[in-house]
Amino acid sequence: MAADTSKPLFPAAPHASLLPSHGNANRLSPEAAYWRNFRSSTLDTGSTAFSVTHLAFSPARARPTLAAAWSSAVHLFAGDPLAPRPKVTVCKDAAAYSPSFRCDGALLAAGDGRGVVRVFRVDKPTAGPLRTLSAHAAQTRVVRYPEAGGDKVHLLTAGDDALLAYWDVPSETPVFTVPAAHRDYIRAGAPSPVDHNLFATGSYDQSVKLWDARTGKAPALTFSHGASVESVLFLPSGGLLATAGGTTVKIWDVIGGGRLVHSVESHVKTIFALALGKMGATGETRLLSAGSDGYVKCFDYGELKMTHSMRYPKELLSVACSPCGTVLVAGSSKGDIFVRRRKKNATEEEEEEVVGSEFAWTMPKPEKQALKPSYYRYFLRGQNEKAKEGDFVISRPKKAKFAEHDKLLRKFRHKDALVSALAKNNPRSVVAVMEELVARRKLVRCIGNLDVAELGLLLDFLHRNATLPRYARLLLGVANKVLEMRAEDIISEDGGKLRGCIRNLKRMVVEEIKIQHTLQEIQGMISPMLALSANRLE
C-alpha cells in the first residue's frame, strides 16, 4: 500500500509546550533580580601595573568609605557615588597590604612588604602614621582590628614569616606573639563578630586555627581546609566560619569543635577573597566569594545553596560590600576596581514621591498607645517639659571644657601640646603636660623637636619655676636634659637669647644653693636648743 503523500510527516506548527524557553526576564528569581539591579562602573586607580590585593569598607554607616590596597599606598574613596580622596602612603618602596578600619571608622591600619604595620587617621590621610608597629620580617598580609565589644586599642597582624602578633596599639608593643603560628605563609585572618578576644587565621600549610587572646600562644582549635587557605571569614552569628582555598569554600561549626557543615565548589579557579553582602530589600546576608575565574558568587548559607553569579572581565583578587548593602566592589589583578551600585526600582521611587493628587491615599497614623510601667518610654516621660513658675529646677552639671593642650594630647600632637601649655604660663598645667609626656615616653622627643623660639619659652619657664619645691625634682631633670640635647643650638650664633636664659637659670640655681646652705646652718643652730629644752621638760 502506497503512503499517503497529501499529509506531511510532522505537524507544520509544533505545540507551544515543545518549544525551548528563551529566558524571559520576568522568570528571574527575586534574588537574581535584586543583584541585577546594580549599575556597573569602574574606579580610576591611575595605572594597571599593580594588583588590587585587598578591599575594605569602613564600619561607620554615615556614608560608604572604601580603602583599596594598591601599589605602595592605600587609596581612599568616599561618598555615594564613591569619589577619590587623598591616598595614604604606607611605604615608598614596598607594596601595601590588608587595610583595616577600626570599629568606629576613625583609624586605618595597613601592612607593607617589609613587615611594618602603620596606623593612620582617616580624616587626615596625608598627616603621616600615628603609630608604627614593627615585629615582622616579611610581608604583612593580615592586619585586622577587632569588630566586637568596641575594642579600639588592639590589633591582629600576621605575615609571610608565619609570625602572629596581637598588639596594644597606643603603646606600640605586642601583647603576645607566636613565632611559628603556622608552618607556611599566613595569608588569611578574621576577627569574631561576637567576641573581640577571638580571631581565626589561615595559612598555605592548609590549616585554619582559632585563637583566644586571653589564653595567648596556643590555638584553641585547629582543622584542615585541604588546600592553601586564601581567606577566612566569620559569619554574623559568630558560630560559623567560612574558609576559601583552591576552588572550594567550606563552612565550619567552630562551636561544635570544627565540624564541617557544608562545602561549595562553584569556582573553576582559585578563590582569593570572601565577604559578606547585605541585601537591602530583605536585610538578609549572603556570603560572597571572588576568584581568578572572574566570577563573584553569592551563597545563601542559611539554605546552603548558590543563588547568583556575577561575571567580571578580569581576574579578581578582592571583594567587599558596604555595610548598608548598596555598593559592591571587586578588585582585579590588573589594577581595576569594579563598582556596582544598587539602583532603586520604579516601585520604590514612587513610594518615596509625595503624591499630590486628590486621589492620593495615605496610611492613617496609628493611635498612640497608653504608656504602661512595663514600657521603657514610661520612665522617660516629662524630660522635655519646660519648668513652670514656682517649680523647683535642678540644674544639670555643666559640661567640662577641655584646655587646648588637653585636646592636642588626645590627638597625639605632643609637641604642640607642650608649646600650648608653655604659652599659657601656668606652672601647674605645664608640669601636668610634662608628666603625661613622660608617661607616654615622648618628652625627650618633644624637646629635640622644639625650634629656637619654642626652646626659649621652655628655658624662661624653667628659670621662673625650677626651684619651686613641688616642681623642683621634675623641672631640674628637664633642665639637665635640655642642656645635654640642645647644647649646639645654645652655643650657635643665633642662640644669644638662649644663652641669656641659661645665665639667668644658672644665677637662680646658685642663689637657691646659697639659700639651702643658710637654712642648713639655721637648722644646725636650732637643733641643740630644741634638744636642750626637751631635756628640761623631762
C-alpha positions in Angstrom: 0.0 0.0 0.0 1.5 3.3 -1.0 2.0 6.0 1.6 -0.4 9.0 1.6 1.7 11.9 0.5 -1.0 14.5 0.9 -0.2 14.9 4.6 3.1 16.0 6.0 5.2 13.6 8.1 5.3 16.1 11.1 2.9 18.9 12.1 3.7 22.2 10.5 3.4 24.1 13.8 4.8 22.3 16.8 3.0 22.6 20.2 4.0 25.6 22.4 5.0 23.3 25.2 7.6 21.7 22.9 9.4 25.0 22.2 12.5 25.8 24.2 12.4 28.6 26.8 14.1 31.9 25.8 14.9 33.0 29.3 12.2 35.6 29.9 13.4 38.2 32.4 10.1 38.0 34.2 11.0 34.5 35.3 14.1 35.6 37.2 14.2 34.7 40.9 13.7 37.6 43.3 17.4 37.4 44.4 18.7 37.3 40.8 16.5 40.3 40.1 18.0 42.1 43.2 21.6 41.6 42.2 20.9 42.5 38.6 19.5 45.8 39.8 23.0 47.1 40.3 24.7 49.7 38.0 28.2 48.9 37.0 31.2 51.3 36.8 34.9 51.4 37.4 37.1 53.4 39.8 40.2 55.0 38.4 43.4 54.0 40.2 45.7 55.6 37.7 47.6 52.6 36.4 47.1 48.9 35.7 50.7 47.8 36.7 49.7 46.7 40.2 47.0 44.4 41.6 44.3 45.5 44.0 45.1 43.0 46.7 42.6 44.0 49.4 39.4 46.0 49.7 37.7 47.1 53.0 34.7 49.3 53.8 34.6 51.4 57.0 32.1 50.1 59.5 30.8 53.6 60.1 27.3 53.9 58.4 27.3 57.7 57.8 28.5 57.2 54.2 30.4 54.5 52.3 34.2 54.8 52.8 36.3 52.3 50.8 40.0 51.5 51.3 41.9 49.8 48.5 45.4 48.4 48.8 47.1 49.2 45.5 50.9 49.5 44.9 52.6 51.2 47.9 49.6 53.2 49.1 46.0 52.7 50.3 43.6 54.6 48.1 40.5 56.0 49.8 37.1 56.6 48.2 34.1 58.1 50.0 30.6 59.2 49.3 27.7 58.0 47.2 28.8 57.6 44.5 32.3 56.8 45.6 34.8 59.6 44.9 38.6 59.6 45.4 40.1 61.1 48.4 43.8 61.7 49.3 45.6 58.4 49.4 47.5 57.0 52.4 51.2 56.4 51.5 52.1 53.3 53.6 55.6 52.7 52.3 57.5 54.4 49.5 59.5 51.3 48.3 57.2 48.4 49.2 53.7 47.3 48.5 50.8 48.0 50.8 48.5 45.2 52.1 45.4 44.5 54.1 43.9 47.9 55.1 41.6 47.5 58.2 39.3 50.1 59.7 38.9 50.5 63.5 35.3 49.7 64.8 34.5 53.5 64.8 36.0 54.1 61.4 38.4 56.8 62.8 41.7 54.9 62.2 43.0 52.8 59.4 45.8 50.2 59.8 47.8 48.7 56.9 50.8 46.5 56.4 53.6 46.6 53.8 56.1 44.4 52.1 58.8 45.0 54.7 56.7 43.7 57.6 55.9 47.1 59.2 52.3 48.0 60.2 51.3 51.6 60.3 48.2 53.3 61.8 46.7 56.4 60.2 43.9 58.8 60.8 41.1 58.5 58.2 40.2 62.2 58.3 43.9 63.2 57.8 45.4 60.6 55.5 48.4 62.7 54.5 49.5 63.6 58.0 51.7 60.5 58.4 51.3 57.5 60.7 50.1 57.8 64.3 51.7 54.5 65.3 54.3 52.2 63.7 54.3 48.5 64.7 57.5 46.6 63.8 57.7 42.9 64.6 57.5 41.0 61.2 60.5 40.1 59.0 58.4 39.6 55.8 55.3 40.8 54.1 52.4 41.5 56.5 49.4 40.2 54.6 46.9 40.1 57.6 46.0 43.3 59.5 42.7 43.2 61.4 41.1 45.3 64.1 38.6 43.6 66.4 34.9 44.1 65.4 33.0 43.2 68.6 33.0 44.9 72.0 34.1 48.3 70.9 37.8 47.3 71.2 39.8 50.3 69.9 43.3 49.6 71.3 44.2 46.1 70.0 45.3 44.9 66.5 46.0 41.5 65.0 48.8 41.1 62.5 50.3 38.1 60.6 52.5 37.6 57.6 54.7 35.5 55.4 57.2 34.9 58.2 54.5 32.8 60.0 54.5 35.2 62.9 51.3 36.1 64.7 51.2 39.2 66.8 48.5 40.7 69.0 49.3 44.4 69.6 48.5 47.1 72.1 48.4 50.0 69.6 48.7 53.0 71.9 52.0 51.7 73.4 53.2 50.2 70.2 54.0 46.9 72.0 52.7 43.4 71.3 50.6 41.8 74.0 51.9 38.4 72.8 53.5 36.9 69.7 53.5 33.4 68.3 56.7 33.0 66.2 55.6 29.8 64.4 51.8 30.1 64.4 51.7 28.1 61.1 54.2 26.2 59.0 53.8 28.4 55.9 52.7 31.8 54.8 49.8 33.3 56.8 47.6 35.0 54.2 44.1 35.0 55.9 42.7 36.3 59.1 39.4 37.4 60.6 38.1 38.7 63.9 35.0 37.3 65.6 31.9 39.5 65.3 30.7 38.5 68.8 33.8 38.4 70.9 36.8 40.8 70.5 39.2 38.2 72.0 38.6 35.5 69.3 40.1 35.5 65.8 40.9 32.9 63.1 43.9 32.6 60.8 44.5 30.6 57.6 47.8 29.6 56.0 49.3 28.0 53.0 50.0 24.9 55.1 46.2 24.2 54.6 45.4 24.7 58.3 42.9 27.0 59.9 43.4 27.9 63.6 41.2 29.7 66.1 42.9 31.9 68.7 41.9 33.4 72.0 43.7 36.5 73.1 43.1 35.7 76.7 44.9 32.4 76.7 47.8 33.6 74.5 50.1 31.4 72.4 48.2 28.1 72.0 45.4 27.8 69.4 42.0 27.0 70.8 41.0 25.0 67.7 42.8 23.6 64.6 41.4 22.0 61.5 42.5 21.4 57.9 40.8 23.0 54.8 42.5 20.7 52.4 44.1 23.4 50.2 46.2 26.6 50.7 43.9 29.0 52.6 43.5 32.3 50.9 40.7 33.8 53.0 38.7 33.2 56.2 35.6 34.9 57.4 33.2 34.6 60.4 29.5 34.6 59.6 27.4 37.0 61.6 26.4 34.6 64.3 30.0 34.0 65.2 29.5 30.2 65.5 30.2 29.5 61.8 33.5 30.1 59.9 33.9 30.2 56.2 37.3 29.3 54.6 38.4 29.7 51.0 41.2 27.8 49.3 41.7 26.3 45.9 38.3 26.2 44.2 36.3 25.4 47.4 34.6 27.3 50.1 33.9 25.4 53.3 31.7 26.3 56.2 32.8 25.1 59.7 31.0 24.9 63.0 33.6 26.3 65.4 31.3 25.9 68.4 30.9 22.2 67.6 34.7 21.7 67.6 35.5 22.4 64.0 32.8 20.2 62.3 32.5 20.6 58.6 28.9 21.9 57.8 29.0 22.4 54.0 31.4 22.5 51.1 30.8 24.6 48.0 32.7 24.1 44.7 31.3 26.8 42.4 34.5 28.3 41.0 36.8 26.8 38.4 39.9 28.7 39.5 41.4 29.8 42.8 39.2 31.7 45.2 41.1 34.6 46.7 38.5 36.6 48.8 35.4 36.2 50.9 33.0 39.0 52.0 29.5 39.4 53.5 26.9 41.2 51.4 23.7 42.6 52.9 20.6 42.5 50.8 18.9 45.9 51.4 15.4 44.6 50.3 15.2 41.8 52.9 18.0 42.5 55.3 19.4 39.0 54.8 23.1 38.4 54.4 24.9 36.5 51.7 28.4 35.0 51.5 30.3 36.5 48.5 33.3 34.7 47.0 35.7 36.2 44.3 38.1 34.1 42.3 40.6 34.3 39.5 38.0 32.9 37.1 36.4 36.4 37.1 33.2 35.5 39.0 31.7 36.7 42.2 29.4 34.0 43.6 26.5 34.7 46.1 25.8 31.9 48.6 22.9 31.6 50.9 24.4 29.9 53.9 21.0 29.6 55.6 19.6 27.4 52.8 23.1 26.1 51.8 22.6 26.9 48.1 24.2 29.1 45.4 21.8 31.9 44.5 23.5 34.1 41.9 26.7 34.7 39.9 28.3 37.9 38.6 30.8 37.9 35.7 33.7 40.3 35.5 36.1 40.8 32.6 39.3 40.2 34.6 40.7 38.0 37.3 39.5 39.1 40.8 41.7 39.2 43.9 39.4 41.0 46.4 35.8 41.8 47.0 33.9 43.9 49.6 30.3 45.1 50.2 29.3 48.3 52.0 27.6 47.9 55.4 24.3 49.3 54.0 24.4 46.8 51.1 24.2 49.4 48.3 27.7 49.3 47.0 29.6 46.1 45.8 33.3 46.4 44.8 35.7 43.9 43.4 39.5 44.4 42.7 41.3 42.8 39.8 44.8 41.6 39.2 45.3 44.4 36.6 44.6 47.3 38.9 40.9 47.8 38.2 38.2 48.4 40.9 34.8 47.4 39.6 31.9 49.0 41.4 28.2 48.0 41.4 25.7 50.4 42.9 22.1 49.4 43.6 19.5 51.4 41.7 16.0 51.8 43.0 13.2 50.3 41.0 10.1 52.3 39.9 8.0 51.0 42.8 10.5 52.2 45.4 10.8 55.6 43.7 7.0 56.0 43.5 6.8 55.2 47.2 9.2 58.0 48.1 7.4 60.6 46.0 4.7 62.7 47.7 1.6 62.2 45.7 -0.4 65.5 45.5 -3.4 64.5 43.5 -6.9 64.3 45.0 -6.9 60.6 44.7 -3.8 60.2 46.8 -4.3 58.0 49.8 -2.0 57.9 52.8 -1.7 55.4 55.5 -3.6 56.6 58.6 -1.3 57.2 61.6 -1.7 54.6 64.3 -3.1 55.7 67.6 -0.7 56.2 70.4 -0.8 53.5 73.0 -1.2 54.4 76.6 2.1 54.2 78.4 2.4 51.5 81.0 5.1 50.8 83.6 6.3 47.9 81.6 7.3 50.2 78.7 10.7 51.8 78.6 9.3 55.2 77.4 7.2 55.2 80.6 10.3 56.2 82.6 11.4 58.8 80.1 8.2 60.9 80.1 8.4 64.5 81.1 12.1 65.0 80.2 11.2 67.7 77.6 8.8 69.6 79.7 9.6 73.2 80.5 9.6 74.4 84.0 6.7 76.5 85.1 6.6 79.4 87.6 7.1 78.2 91.1 8.7 74.8 90.1 11.9 73.8 91.8 14.5 73.3 89.0 17.5 71.0 89.5 20.2 72.3 87.1 22.4 69.9 85.2 26.1 70.0 85.9 27.9 72.0 83.2 30.0 70.1 80.7 33.7 70.2 81.4 35.6 72.3 79.0 39.0 70.9 78.0 42.0 73.1 77.6 43.8 73.4 74.3 46.7 71.3 75.5 44.3 68.5 76.6 42.7 68.5 73.1 46.1 68.3 71.5 47.2 65.4 73.7 44.1 63.5 72.7 45.1 63.9 69.1 48.7 62.7 69.9 50.2 66.1 68.9 52.7 66.0 71.8 55.0 68.9 70.8 52.1 71.3 70.1 50.5 70.4 73.5 53.7 71.3 75.3 54.1 74.6 73.4 50.4 75.5 74.1 50.9 74.9 77.8 54.1 77.0 77.9 52.3 79.8 76.1 49.6 79.9 78.8 52.4 80.3 81.5 50.5 78.2 84.1 53.1 76.1 86.0 50.5 73.5 87.1 49.4 72.9 83.6 52.9 72.8 82.1 54.1 70.3 84.7 50.9 68.1 84.2 51.6 68.0 80.4 55.3 67.1 81.1 54.3 64.3 83.4 51.8 63.0 80.8 54.6 63.1 78.1 56.9 61.2 80.5 54.3 58.5 80.9 54.0 58.3 77.1 57.8 58.4 76.7 57.6 61.4 74.3 59.1 64.2 76.4 62.6 63.7 75.1 61.5 63.6 71.5 59.4 66.8 72.1 62.5 68.6 73.5 64.5 67.6 70.5 61.8 68.9 68.0 61.4 72.4 69.5 62.6 75.3 67.4 64.7 78.2 68.8 61.6 80.3 69.8 59.8 77.4 71.5 63.1 76.4 73.2 63.3 80.0 74.6 59.8 79.6 76.0 60.8 76.4 77.8 64.0 78.0 79.2 62.1 81.0 80.5 59.6 78.7 82.3 62.5 76.7 83.8 64.1 79.9 85.0 60.9 81.0 86.8 59.8 77.7 88.3 62.6 75.2 88.5 63.3 76.0 92.2 59.7 75.7 93.4 59.8 72.8 95.9 56.8 71.0 94.4 58.2 71.0 90.9 62.0 71.0 91.5 62.7 67.3 91.0 61.0 67.1 87.6 62.0 70.6 86.2 65.7 70.3 87.2 65.8 67.0 85.4 64.2 68.6 82.3 66.8 71.4 82.5 69.7 69.0 82.5 68.1 67.2 79.5 67.8 70.5 77.6 71.4 71.4 78.2 72.5 67.9 77.1 70.4 67.7 73.9 70.4 71.3 72.7 73.9 72.5 73.5 74.7 73.2 69.9 71.7 75.5 69.5 72.6 77.4 72.6 76.3 77.9 71.5 75.4 78.8 67.9 75.3 82.4 66.7 71.5 82.6 66.7 71.4 81.4 70.3 72.0 84.8 72.0 68.6 84.8 73.7 69.1 81.2 74.7 72.4 81.9 76.3 70.8 84.7 78.3 68.2 82.3 79.6 70.9 79.8 80.6 72.7 82.6 82.5 69.5 83.5 84.4 68.9 79.8 85.1 72.4 79.4 86.4 72.2 82.5 88.6 68.9 81.3 90.0 70.3 77.9 90.9 73.3 79.4 92.6 71.0 81.6 94.7 68.9 78.6 95.6 72.0 76.7 96.7 73.0 79.6 99.0 69.6 79.7 100.5 69.7 75.9 101.2 73.1 76.3 102.9 71.8 79.1 105.0 68.8 77.0 106.0 71.1 74.2 107.0 73.1 76.5 109.2 70.0 77.8 110.9 68.8 74.2 111.4 72.2 73.3 113.0 71.8 76.2 115.5 68.2 75.4 116.4 68.6 71.7 116.8 70.7 71.8 120.0 68.4 74.4 121.6 65.3 72.2 120.9 67.1 69.1 122.3 68.1 71.1 125.5 64.5 72.4 126.0 63.1 68.8 125.6 65.5 67.6 128.3 64.4 70.3 130.8 60.8 69.5 130.2 61.5 65.8 131.1 
